[in-house]
Amino acid sequence: MMIKREHYLKSIRPFYDSDLIKIITGIRRSGKSVILDQVINEIKEKTDNFIYLNFEDKKIKDKINNGDLLIEYVENNRKEGKCYVFLDEVQVIDDWSSAVKTLRLHNNSVFVTGSNSKEFTKELSGRYVSFQVRPFVYKEIKEYAKELNIEVPIIDYIVWGGFPKRFEFNNEARNVYLKDLENTIVINDLINRYKIKKVDLFKSLVNFVLQSNSRIISAKSIHDYIKHSHESCSINTIIKYIDYLEEAYIIEKIKPFSTKKKNELKYYYKVYNEDVAFNSLKCIDGRYDLTHNLENIVYNELIYMGYNLNVYSDGNNEIDFLAQKDNKKYYIQVAYSLEDEKTYNREFRPFANLDNTNKKIIITNDEIDYSTSTVVHIKLKDFLELDSLDNI
C-alpha cells in the first residue's frame, strides 16, 4: 500500500522516452523504489518491453555483478523496439556507469535509482536528468494516513518527520525503525562507502550536526566543538565528513545571502536535516527541539514547493529564508510561537528595514493571527496545505 506520488511522477513523465538517463535519487527509504514501481506501472500500460533489476537483491547482484554482464543481460532479454530498463541501486555493481551510458545508445530508455548525488553526477555527466525524492511532506502524510486509516497530527510530523515506512508503526516500534534507519543510512552506509577510519570522530560529528538543524554553523565551529574529545581532528576532515552527509542527502546546506559586498558568505551556512527525526532521536526525556524542527519542516516544505532558499542578512539582522521562484521573492521568518513579547519583537524586528516590494511572511504554530499591515502571519496548519506562496 502506498500513495501515488504525483508531485514526482509529473516531473519524470516528459522524459519517459528520452535517451537521457533518468536518475531517481534521494536519501535511502524516502520512496525512490516505490516511485520507480509507479513509473513501471505507467509504462506497462503501453508496452511489455521493459526490464527491471533490483540490485539490493543479492541473487540479482551475484548474477549480474559488473557492467558487461548487465549489458549482456539486457540485450538477451529485451524485445524489438524501444526497451525501458529500470535499475534499482545499480551503483553497487562494478563499472555500472559505462554500462548505463552504453544502454542508452541502443534504443533503451534507462531509469536508475541511488542515494549518492556525487557518484551519479561524476559518472554520468551531461547525459542525465535527475529527480530528488524526499520523505513525505504533510500533504502526502495526510493522504497516506487516510489509506492506513490512522490520524497523524501536525505535532507528530514536527517531531518524527516524514519517512514513509514509519507510519506503519506505533511509538516504540516507530522509534526502533527510525533508529535502525539512522544507524544504517547515516552511520554504517557512509563508514563503509568512504572507508572511514576515524569512526568515533565521525559519529561525534554526525551527532553534533544532526542536532544543529536550522542553525548557522561552519567547519570551524564544528571543529571547535569536537576537538576537545578528538585532538587529532582537522578542519579538512570536518569539511570532508560534512560533504559525505550532504552527498547522501542526510543534510542540506543553504548559504547566507548578504547585502554587503560579499554576497555569499562562503564559510558559514545553515544546515537542515533531510528529516527532523534525526534530531528527535537524540533528544532525552521527550524534550524535543520543536522550535528548530518546525523551521526545518518549513524548509522541507518550501523546497518541495520549488523555492530556492537563502538565509537573508543585512549585516545587522537575519531573516530565516529568502525564498525565490519565478522572479518572485518572499522574506520568511519562522517561530514556534509569538506569544512571548520578546520573541514577537525579535522575530518582527528584521522586517523593519525592508521595503514592501516583496512579501514579508511569518510562520508559527499559533492559533492567533499576528498579521500586521506589512507582514503576513501564516498559521503552520494553513501553510502545510499550500502548494505555493503566490496566493497568500
C-alpha positions in Angstrom: 0.0 0.0 0.0 1.4 3.4 -1.0 0.1 6.7 -2.3 0.8 7.7 -5.9 3.4 10.5 -5.6 2.2 12.6 -8.5 4.4 15.5 -7.5 7.4 13.5 -8.7 5.7 11.5 -11.5 4.6 14.6 -13.3 8.2 15.8 -13.5 9.5 12.4 -14.7 6.8 11.7 -17.4 8.1 14.1 -20.1 11.3 12.1 -20.1 9.9 8.5 -20.4 11.0 8.1 -24.0 14.1 10.3 -23.8 17.6 8.8 -24.4 18.8 10.8 -21.3 19.4 8.6 -18.3 16.6 9.2 -15.7 18.1 9.3 -12.2 15.7 9.0 -9.3 17.8 9.9 -6.3 17.5 10.9 -2.7 18.0 9.7 0.9 17.5 6.0 1.5 14.0 4.9 2.4 12.4 8.1 1.0 10.4 6.1 -1.5 12.6 6.0 -4.6 11.8 2.4 -5.4 8.1 3.0 -4.9 8.2 5.8 -7.5 10.2 3.6 -9.8 7.4 1.0 -9.5 4.8 3.6 -10.2 6.7 4.6 -13.4 6.9 1.0 -14.4 3.1 0.6 -13.9 2.5 3.6 -16.3 5.0 2.2 -18.9 3.2 -1.2 -18.7 0.0 0.4 -20.0 1.7 0.9 -23.4 4.3 -1.9 -23.7 5.6 -5.1 -22.2 9.1 -4.3 -23.5 10.7 -3.5 -20.2 13.3 -4.9 -17.8 13.5 -4.4 -14.0 16.5 -5.3 -11.9 16.8 -4.6 -8.1 20.5 -4.7 -7.1 19.6 -4.8 -3.4 18.5 -8.4 -4.2 21.6 -10.5 -3.5 20.5 -13.1 -6.1 20.5 -10.5 -8.8 23.7 -8.8 -7.7 25.6 -12.1 -7.6 24.4 -13.0 -11.0 24.9 -9.6 -12.6 27.9 -8.1 -10.8 29.5 -5.9 -13.4 28.7 -3.6 -16.4 29.4 -6.2 -19.1 27.1 -8.7 -17.6 24.4 -6.0 -17.2 24.6 -5.1 -21.0 24.6 -8.8 -21.9 21.5 -9.5 -19.7 19.6 -6.6 -21.2 20.5 -7.5 -24.8 19.4 -11.1 -24.2 16.1 -10.2 -22.5 14.8 -7.1 -24.4 12.4 -7.2 -27.3 12.5 -5.3 -30.6 11.8 -1.6 -30.4 12.3 0.8 -27.5 13.0 -1.0 -24.3 12.5 0.5 -20.9 15.3 -0.5 -18.4 14.8 0.0 -14.7 17.8 -0.4 -12.4 17.3 -0.1 -8.7 20.5 0.8 -6.7 22.7 0.0 -9.8 25.8 1.7 -8.4 26.6 -1.3 -6.2 28.0 -3.2 -9.3 31.3 -2.7 -10.9 31.6 -0.4 -14.0 27.8 0.3 -13.8 28.2 3.8 -15.3 29.8 2.6 -18.6 27.0 0.0 -18.9 24.3 2.6 -18.3 25.8 5.0 -20.8 26.1 2.2 -23.4 22.5 1.0 -22.9 21.1 4.5 -23.6 22.8 4.5 -27.0 20.9 1.3 -28.2 17.2 2.3 -28.1 16.8 1.8 -24.3 15.2 4.3 -22.0 17.1 3.9 -18.8 16.0 4.7 -15.3 18.2 4.3 -12.3 17.9 4.9 -8.6 20.5 5.7 -6.0 21.4 7.6 -2.8 24.6 9.4 -3.6 24.5 12.6 -5.5 28.2 13.0 -6.3 28.6 9.5 -7.6 25.9 10.0 -10.3 26.9 13.5 -11.3 30.5 12.5 -11.7 29.9 9.3 -13.6 27.1 10.4 -15.9 28.0 14.0 -16.6 25.8 15.6 -19.2 23.8 12.5 -20.1 21.1 12.5 -17.4 18.1 14.3 -15.8 17.9 14.0 -12.1 14.8 13.9 -9.8 15.4 14.1 -6.0 12.8 12.2 -3.9 12.3 13.4 -0.3 10.5 12.0 2.7 6.8 12.8 2.8 5.6 16.4 3.3 2.5 16.9 5.3 0.0 16.8 2.4 1.4 13.4 1.5 1.3 12.2 5.1 -2.4 13.1 5.3 -3.0 11.1 2.1 -1.1 8.1 3.3 -2.7 8.3 6.8 -6.1 8.1 5.1 -5.0 4.9 3.3 -3.8 3.4 6.6 -6.9 4.6 8.4 -4.9 6.5 11.0 -4.6 10.1 12.3 -1.3 11.9 12.1 -1.4 15.3 13.9 0.9 18.1 12.9 2.9 17.8 16.1 3.8 14.2 15.2 5.2 15.5 11.9 7.2 18.1 13.7 8.8 15.5 16.0 9.0 12.4 13.8 9.2 13.7 10.3 8.1 12.0 7.1 9.9 8.8 6.3 7.1 6.8 4.7 7.5 3.4 6.3 7.5 4.8 9.9 3.7 5.5 9.6 3.1 1.8 9.7 4.4 1.6 13.3 3.3 3.0 16.6 5.6 4.6 19.3 8.2 2.1 20.4 8.2 0.2 17.1 8.4 3.5 15.2 11.4 4.6 17.3 13.2 1.2 16.7 12.6 1.5 13.0 13.9 5.1 12.8 16.9 4.4 15.0 17.8 1.4 12.8 17.3 3.6 9.7 19.7 6.2 11.2 22.3 3.6 12.0 22.1 2.1 8.5 22.0 5.2 6.3 23.9 7.7 8.4 26.5 5.6 10.1 27.1 2.2 8.5 26.5 3.1 4.8 28.9 6.1 5.0 31.6 4.4 7.0 31.6 1.5 4.6 31.2 3.6 1.4 34.0 6.0 2.3 36.1 3.6 4.3 36.1 6.0 7.3 38.8 5.0 9.8 38.1 7.6 12.5 34.8 6.1 13.3 34.4 7.7 16.8 35.2 11.1 15.3 32.7 10.6 12.5 30.0 9.6 14.9 30.6 12.7 17.1 30.4 14.9 14.1 27.2 13.3 12.9 25.6 13.7 16.4 26.6 17.4 16.5 25.4 18.2 13.0 22.1 16.4 13.2 21.3 18.3 16.4 22.3 21.6 14.8 19.5 21.6 12.3 18.1 25.1 11.4 21.3 26.7 12.8 24.2 28.6 11.3 27.4 26.6 11.6 30.8 26.4 10.0 33.5 23.8 9.7 35.4 25.8 12.3 32.5 25.8 14.8 32.2 22.1 14.4 35.9 21.7 14.8 35.9 23.8 18.0 33.2 21.6 19.5 34.8 18.3 18.6 38.5 18.9 19.2 38.0 18.7 23.0 37.4 14.9 22.6 39.3 14.3 19.3 42.5 16.2 19.4 43.7 14.8 16.0 40.7 16.2 14.2 41.5 18.7 11.4 39.3 21.3 9.6 39.8 19.4 6.3 38.5 16.2 7.9 35.4 18.1 9.1 34.8 19.5 5.7 35.1 16.1 4.1 32.7 14.4 6.6 30.2 17.2 6.1 30.4 16.6 2.3 29.7 12.9 2.9 26.5 13.7 4.8 25.4 16.1 2.0 26.2 13.7 -0.8 24.0 11.1 0.9 21.1 13.6 1.2 21.2 13.4 5.0 21.6 17.1 5.4 21.3 20.1 3.1 23.2 23.5 3.5 22.0 26.9 2.5 24.3 29.9 2.3 23.6 33.2 3.9 22.8 35.9 1.3 24.2 39.3 2.4 23.5 42.8 1.2 27.1 43.6 2.0 29.9 43.5 -0.6 30.4 39.7 -0.5 27.0 38.5 -1.5 27.5 34.9 -0.3 29.3 34.3 2.9 31.2 31.2 1.8 32.5 29.8 5.1 29.2 29.8 7.0 26.0 28.0 6.2 22.7 27.0 7.7 22.2 23.3 7.9 18.9 21.4 7.6 18.2 17.7 8.2 16.5 15.8 5.4 14.2 14.6 8.1 13.6 16.0 11.5 13.5 12.5 13.1 17.3 12.6 13.0 17.2 15.4 15.6 14.4 13.9 17.7 16.1 10.6 18.1 18.8 12.3 20.1 16.5 14.1 22.5 16.3 12.9 26.1 13.2 12.6 28.2 10.9 13.8 25.5 12.3 17.3 25.4 12.1 17.6 21.6 13.6 20.6 19.8 10.3 21.8 18.5 11.5 25.3 17.6 14.3 24.2 15.3 12.3 21.2 13.9 9.5 23.5 12.9 11.8 25.7 11.0 13.3 22.5 9.4 9.8 21.4 8.4 9.1 24.8 6.8 12.4 24.4 4.9 11.4 21.0 3.6 8.0 22.2 2.5 9.4 25.2 0.7 11.9 23.1 -1.2 9.1 20.7 -2.1 7.2 23.7 -3.5 10.2 24.5 -5.7 11.7 27.6 -4.0 15.4 28.4 -4.0 16.4 29.4 -0.5 19.0 31.5 1.2 19.4 33.0 4.7 18.9 36.7 4.3 21.2 39.2 6.2 21.6 42.9 6.0 24.6 42.8 8.3 22.6 43.5 11.5 19.5 41.4 11.2 18.9 38.0 9.8 15.8 36.5 8.2 15.4 32.7 8.1 14.6 32.4 4.4 14.8 34.5 1.3 12.6 32.3 -1.0 12.8 32.8 -4.7 10.9 31.3 -7.7 9.6 32.7 -11.0 11.2 36.1 -10.3 9.3 36.5 -7.1 10.9 37.0 -3.7 9.5 36.3 -0.2 11.1 37.1 3.1 10.1 34.4 5.7 10.6 34.2 9.4 9.7 31.0 11.4 9.0 30.8 15.1 7.2 28.2 17.2 5.1 30.8 18.9 4.9 34.6 19.1 3.0 34.7 22.4 6.1 35.9 24.3 6.6 39.6 23.8 10.4 39.2 23.5 10.0 36.6 20.8 7.5 38.7 19.0 9.8 41.7 18.9 12.8 39.6 17.9 11.0 37.9 15.0 9.4 41.1 13.6 12.4 43.3 14.0 14.4 42.1 10.9 11.4 43.1 8.7 11.6 46.7 9.7 14.4 47.7 7.3 12.8 46.0 4.2 10.6 47.9 1.8 7.2 46.4 0.8 8.2 45.4 -2.7 8.3 41.7 -1.8 6.0 39.9 0.6 7.1 39.5 4.2 5.8 36.4 5.9 6.0 34.9 9.4 5.0 31.3 10.0 4.2 30.0 13.5 2.2 27.3 15.3 0.0 29.8 17.0 -3.8 29.9 16.5 -4.0 33.7 16.9 -3.4 35.8 13.8 -0.4 38.1 14.3 -0.5 39.7 10.9 0.3 43.4 10.6 -0.2 46.0 7.9 3.2 44.9 6.3 3.8 41.3 7.5 1.5 38.4 6.7 1.2 35.8 9.5 0.5 32.2 8.3 -0.5 29.6 10.8 1.5 26.4 10.3 -1.6 24.3 9.8 -2.5 26.6 6.8 1.0 26.8 5.5 1.2 23.0 5.3 -1.8 23.0 2.9 -0.3 25.4 0.4 1.1 24.5 -3.0 2.6 27.9 -3.5 3.2 31.2 -1.7 1.6 33.2 -4.6 -1.9 33.4 -3.2 -1.3 34.5 0.4 
